[in-house]
Amino acid sequence: MEVQASFPRRVTRQVMVGDVPVGGGAPVSVQSMTVTRTADHEATLQQIYDLAMAGADIVRCTCNEIEAAEGLARIVPRSPVPIVADIHHNYKMALAALEAGVHCLRLNPGNIRNPDHIRTVAAEARDRDVPIRIGVNGGSLHPDLYKKYGDVVTAEAMVESALTEIGYFAEVGFDQVKISVKASSVPLMVDAYRQLAEVTDHPLHLGVTEAGPPPAGLIKSSAGIGALLVEGIGDTIRYSLTADPVQEARAGRQLLEALGLRERKNVDLIACPSCGRAEVDVIAVAEAAMEAFADRQIPLQVAVMGCVVNGPGEARDADLGIAAGNKRGHLFVKGRNVAVVAEDEMVDALVEWAELIHDQGAEAAMARVDTELAAREAELDRRRLLADQGEDANDTGIVIEAIRRQSA
């Protein structure tokens, strides 16, 4: 079941990063960054391919030395996705990256401060028809802005930094710009992007910088990026995690799918939180299923439920699911029981059926089995479980009676 976003998108200009449109109503794109030395072009290319497989639409590589620029010259022609060169301090590295054929530059206004250098890079990017991301970072603002705003990082300071850079670009007739105003504080980051969205129609690149390792980094990034996306703000995103960058790409893709901003690319796995009625370790089964589906591009919703009493009903909208009962698993498709499998075969059965449904459709998959027999078996296990545990497996009725006695 595909969920569609119900909130309007902010209207922006559009820039092209290679063949990926950013802004102007294009799908929100996912970015990540390599952590290899760019000079090691083979290792970097391998990571770029891994990121592309995980859902990254655009990949950024550092260009901090001439050897990195030379590496980019070897990387760009072989990359499956557009490449952004990340530039800090040395404007000549931006010129070298453009010569290498990159599809976009990222410039930090806080550490490339000479207006002549900025204009030189913008003019060269203009002549090559290459966009630039103005990458404002709360941790590296221009010293003058720190002083102006009381030696603290404010949303106003970050927005002013971006607008000043746009002014330098405008002086040489360059306007292929996208902007980020990242901070490690979620409230500060959200405030800065909201303010920026009010004063410019350039596309925005969202992210919480230095979010840290998972799970905290995932939570911070999802909170900041998600809050803005549901307001219609944001055209491309990056999770900045202290982790394998593949996790960044997967997280970004999953967030967009959850918000209905991108079509589902892989399994959306749902699972019950478990309760006194569960007959299997739901967490272990769900984790095993996630691992089994990790590299399979099967855009289905799959459910893992702990029991046959409520499981199929609660997950009736899922494309496929399994519910435990009587030391075996009851497989269901769109809420209809289709098969019974051994407990230790549940995950394998989910994968097999997911591939079958993806390839042939749900009706064709169900036509190969005796669904009436499967339904009878599930009902028998359901009745047995109810007989053993009763309707109230968690004994909430006893607690409710106690509450009533206390309040009488």
Secondary structure, DSSP 8 states (H G I E B T S, - for coil): ------S------EEEETTEEEETT---EEEEE--S-TTSHHHHHHHHHHHHHTT-SEEEEE--SHHHHHHHHHHGGG-SS-EEEEE-S-HHHHHHHHHHT-SEEEE-TTT---HHHHHHHHHHHHHHT--EEEEEETTS--HHHHHHTTTS--HHHHHHHHHHHHHHHHHTT---EEEEEE-SSHHHHHHHHHHHHHH--S-BEE--TT-BSTTHHHHHHHHHHHHHHTTT--SEEE--BSS-HHHHHHHHHHHHHHTTSS---S-EEEE----TT--S-HHHHHHHHHHHHTT-----EEEEES-TTTHHHHTTTSSEEEEEETTEEEEEETTEEEEEEEGGGHHHHHHHHHHHHHHH-HHHHHTTS-HHHHHHHHHHHHHHHHHHH-S-TT-HHHHHHHHHHHH-
